[in-house]
Amino acid sequence: MKVVEQIKAPIRMEMELFEKKFYQSMSSNVALLNRITHYIVNRKGKQMRPMFVFLVAKMVSDGEVNERTYRGASVIELIHTATLVHDDVVDDSNRRRGFFSLNALWKNKIAVLVGDYLLSKGLLLSIDNGDFDLLKIISVAVREMSEGELLQIEKARRLDITEDVYYEIIRQKTATLIAACCSMGACSVSSEDDESTKKMKKFGELIGMAFQIKDDLFDYTDGPIGKPTGIDIKEQKMTLPLIYALNNATKEEHKWLINSVKNHNKDKKRVKEVIAFVKEKGGLIYAEEKMIAFQQEALTLLNTYPKSDYKDALELMVNYVIERKK
């Protein structure tokens, strides 16, 4: 059995029902919109985010979920899908998970409007049902994701990013949404002020940090990954392996490295030299150590809960995040 199927096993029924409810939550009277949302639903990814919502909800409540849990998972998926649609427009990307992106098929204007539609659908799903605590969780996440993206763009222009700033960027850009999934799951079966909601937010944040560092490491790895090697360097993104190499470079090496990233990031030979330099300086080993530290901290938090199938699945999820091949 594949790892993702093992993780999904204790919540298989919930995930099947969720898919139906999620599709209903996207429905519209506009035929074009329904055609596009049908395209989105049929090209879904692994659905890790709703899985986090259901597994956390069931772990903290002895196996119980309710309509709020389903709405919470739908809100997360609607908002997440909206951000992906907008990201593809911003990045001028024609592919998403191996398929054509919405902007490639329907052009930017329609893609932006569909993203806005999904965003409003997510917000209204919470408002119409009085889930203001869940709405607050996702609204904070959207604000932080936007701030993280803009902070990264600002720093990419100057290439003056420190390790602390890097952690803040990935916390906002990536970890905040996984933190929202986990706190949403706990909150849906308790309350915003409940200890589990706060603890699970931290748990999700730690997994998100490990997840993003793993993603950064793919940039230096040849293999069946979701993005080509060296793409972060081409986009002038300062990732942890590169920051470590810069911090441990001589004055001349530092100058060469910054010049390479800034002015020669489209030169394949130069990008390969940068990758080799980062490896040589121990950037990958350092990043892996930091990733494992975040993973271990997440597992320590998880171990404060009694043993259950849901806890086991979450543990599997935490390990999968850093062992995945793409």
C-alpha positions in Angstrom: 0.0 0.0 0.0 1.3 3.5 -0.9 2.2 5.7 2.0 -0.5 8.3 1.1 -3.1 5.5 1.1 -1.9 4.3 4.5 -2.2 7.8 5.9 -5.7 8.1 4.4 -6.9 4.7 5.7 -8.4 5.9 9.1 -10.3 8.7 7.4 -11.3 7.1 4.1 -15.0 7.5 4.6 -14.6 11.1 5.7 -12.4 11.9 2.6 -15.0 10.4 0.2 -17.8 12.4 1.8 -15.6 15.5 1.8 -15.0 15.2 -2.0 -18.7 15.4 -2.6 -19.2 18.3 -0.2 -16.2 20.1 -1.7 -17.5 19.8 -5.2 -20.9 21.1 -4.1 -19.3 24.1 -2.3 -17.8 25.1 -5.7 -21.1 25.1 -7.6 -22.3 28.1 -9.6 -25.1 29.2 -12.0 -22.5 30.1 -14.5 -21.7 27.3 -17.0 -18.2 28.4 -17.7 -17.4 28.5 -13.9 -18.8 25.0 -13.5 -16.7 23.7 -16.4 -13.5 25.2 -14.9 -14.3 23.9 -11.3 -15.0 20.5 -12.8 -11.5 20.6 -14.4 -9.9 21.6 -11.0 -11.7 18.8 -9.1 -10.7 16.1 -11.6 -7.0 17.2 -11.4 -6.7 17.3 -7.6 -3.4 16.5 -5.9 -2.9 14.2 -2.9 -5.3 16.3 -0.8 -2.8 16.5 2.1 -4.4 19.6 3.6 -7.9 18.2 4.1 -6.3 15.0 5.4 -4.6 17.0 8.1 -7.9 18.6 9.1 -9.7 15.2 9.5 -6.8 13.4 11.2 -6.2 16.1 13.7 -10.0 16.5 14.4 -10.3 12.7 15.0 -7.1 12.5 17.1 -8.1 15.2 19.6 -11.7 14.2 19.9 -11.5 10.3 20.2 -12.6 9.8 16.6 -15.4 12.4 16.3 -15.9 14.7 13.4 -18.9 17.0 12.6 -20.2 19.3 9.9 -17.8 22.0 11.0 -14.9 19.7 10.3 -16.2 19.2 6.7 -16.7 22.9 6.3 -13.3 23.6 7.7 -11.6 21.2 5.2 -13.6 22.7 2.3 -12.7 26.2 3.3 -9.0 25.2 3.4 -9.2 23.5 0.0 -11.1 26.4 -1.6 -8.6 29.0 -0.3 -5.6 26.8 -1.2 -6.9 26.2 -4.7 -7.5 30.0 -5.1 -3.9 30.7 -4.1 -2.6 28.1 -6.6 -4.6 29.6 -9.4 -3.4 33.1 -8.6 0.2 31.8 -8.2 0.2 30.3 -11.7 -0.9 33.7 -13.1 1.8 35.6 -11.1 4.5 33.1 -12.1 3.2 32.9 -15.7 3.2 29.1 -15.3 1.5 26.9 -17.9 1.6 23.7 -15.9 0.2 22.5 -12.6 0.7 18.9 -11.4 1.5 17.9 -15.0 -1.7 19.3 -16.4 -2.3 22.7 -18.1 -2.9 25.5 -15.6 -6.1 27.5 -15.7 -4.4 30.5 -17.1 -2.8 28.4 -19.9 -6.3 27.1 -21.0 -8.6 30.1 -20.2 -6.1 33.0 -20.1 -5.1 35.2 -17.1 -8.3 37.3 -16.7 -10.5 34.2 -16.3 -8.0 32.5 -14.0 -7.8 35.6 -11.7 -11.6 35.8 -11.6 -11.9 32.1 -10.8 -9.4 32.5 -8.0 -11.4 35.4 -6.6 -14.6 33.3 -6.9 -13.1 30.4 -5.0 -11.7 32.7 -2.3 -15.2 34.3 -1.8 -16.8 30.9 -1.8 -14.5 29.8 1.0 -15.2 32.9 3.1 -19.0 32.7 2.6 -19.0 29.0 3.5 -17.8 30.1 7.0 -19.9 33.2 7.3 -23.2 31.6 6.2 -22.7 28.9 8.9 -21.4 31.2 11.6 -18.0 29.6 11.7 -16.2 32.8 12.6 -13.5 31.1 14.6 -12.6 29.0 11.5 -12.8 32.0 9.3 -10.3 33.8 11.6 -7.9 30.9 11.3 -7.9 30.9 7.5 -8.0 34.7 7.1 -4.8 35.0 9.2 -3.2 32.3 7.0 -4.1 34.1 3.8 -2.6 37.4 5.1 0.6 35.7 6.2 1.0 33.8 2.9 0.7 37.1 1.0 3.2 38.8 3.3 5.6 35.9 3.0 5.5 35.9 -0.8 6.1 39.7 -0.9 8.9 39.5 1.7 10.6 36.8 -0.5 10.3 39.0 -3.6 11.7 42.0 -1.8 14.7 40.0 -0.5 15.3 38.4 -3.9 16.0 41.8 -5.4 18.7 42.6 -2.8 19.9 39.0 -2.1 20.6 40.1 1.5 18.6 37.4 3.3 19.7 36.0 6.7 18.8 32.6 8.0 16.3 34.1 10.5 14.6 36.0 7.6 14.5 32.8 5.6 12.7 31.0 8.4 10.2 33.9 8.6 9.5 33.7 4.9 8.9 29.9 4.8 6.8 30.1 8.1 4.5 32.6 6.4 4.6 31.3 2.8 4.3 27.6 3.4 4.0 26.6 7.1 1.1 29.0 7.9 -1.4 27.1 5.7 -0.5 23.6 7.2 -0.7 25.2 10.6 -4.2 26.5 9.7 -5.2 23.0 8.6 -4.2 21.5 11.9 -5.6 24.2 14.1 -8.8 24.1 11.9 -9.2 20.4 12.6 -8.8 20.8 16.3 -11.0 24.0 16.5 -13.8 22.3 14.5 -14.4 19.8 17.4 -13.5 22.1 20.3 -12.9 25.9 20.3 -10.4 28.5 19.2 -9.1 28.9 22.8 -8.7 25.2 23.4 -5.2 24.0 24.2 -5.4 21.4 21.4 -6.1 24.1 18.8 -3.0 26.1 19.9 -0.8 22.9 20.1 -1.9 21.7 16.7 -1.2 25.0 15.1 2.4 24.7 16.3 2.5 21.1 15.1 1.4 22.1 11.6 3.8 25.0 11.6 6.7 22.7 12.3 5.7 20.2 9.6 5.3 23.1 7.2 8.9 24.3 7.9 10.3 20.8 7.4 8.2 20.5 4.2 9.6 23.7 2.7 13.2 22.9 3.5 12.7 19.5 1.8 11.3 21.4 -1.2 14.4 23.6 -1.2 16.7 20.5 -1.1 15.0 19.2 -4.3 16.6 22.1 -6.2 20.0 20.4 -5.6 18.9 16.9 -6.4 18.7 15.0 -9.7 15.7 12.7 -9.8 12.0 12.3 -10.4 11.0 15.6 -8.7 8.3 18.1 -9.3 10.6 20.9 -10.5 13.8 21.0 -12.5 17.1 21.2 -10.7 18.4 24.8 -10.1 15.1 26.5 -10.6 15.3 28.4 -7.3 18.7 29.7 -8.4 17.3 30.8 -11.8 14.5 32.6 -9.9 17.0 34.2 -7.5 15.4 32.5 -4.4 17.6 32.4 -1.4 17.1 29.0 0.1 18.7 27.5 3.2 21.5 25.5 1.5 22.5 28.6 -0.4 22.4 30.9 2.7 24.6 28.5 4.6 27.1 28.4 1.7 27.2 32.2 1.6 27.7 32.4 5.3 30.7 30.0 5.1 32.3 31.4 2.0 35.4 33.5 1.7 35.0 37.2 0.6 35.9 36.2 -3.0 33.6 33.2 -3.0 30.8 35.3 -1.6 31.2 37.9 -4.3 31.3 35.1 -7.0 28.2 33.4 -5.6 26.1 36.6 -5.4 27.2 37.6 -8.9 26.3 34.1 -10.2 22.8 34.2 -8.7 22.2 37.8 -9.7 23.6 38.0 -13.2 24.3 34.5 -14.4 21.2 32.6 -13.2 20.2 31.6 -16.8 23.6 30.2 -17.6 23.3 26.4 -17.1 27.0 25.8 -16.6 27.2 28.6 -14.0 24.1 27.3 -12.2 25.7 23.8 -12.0 28.9 25.4 -10.6 26.7 27.1 -7.9 25.0 23.8 -7.0 28.4 22.0 -6.8 29.8 24.9 -4.6 26.8 24.7 -2.2 27.2 20.9 -1.9 30.9 21.3 -1.3 30.3 23.9 1.5 28.0 21.5 3.3 24.8 23.5 2.6 22.7 20.4 1.9 23.8 18.6 5.1 23.1 21.7 7.2 19.6 22.1 5.6 18.8 18.4 6.2 19.8 18.7 9.9 17.5 21.7 10.3 14.7 19.9 8.5 15.1 16.8 10.8 15.1 19.1 13.9 11.7 20.6 12.8 10.4 17.1 12.1 11.5 15.8 15.6 9.9 18.7 17.3 6.6 18.0 15.5 6.8 14.3 16.6 7.5 15.3 20.2 4.3 17.5 20.2 2.4 14.6 18.7 3.5 12.2 21.4 1.7 14.3 24.0 -1.5 12.5 22.7 -2.6 8.9 23.4 -2.0 6.2 20.8 -4.6 6.0 18.1 -4.9 5.2 14.4 -5.2 8.9 13.7 -2.0 9.7 15.7 -0.2 6.9 13.8 -1.4 8.3 10.5 -0.2 11.8 11.5 3.2 10.3 12.5 3.4 8.7 9.1 2.5 12.0 7.5 5.3 13.8 9.4 7.9 11.2 8.2 6.5 11.2 4.7 7.0 15.0 4.4 10.8 14.6 4.7 11.1 11.2 3.0 9.1 12.0 -0.1 10.7 11.9 -3.5 8.8 14.8 -5.1 
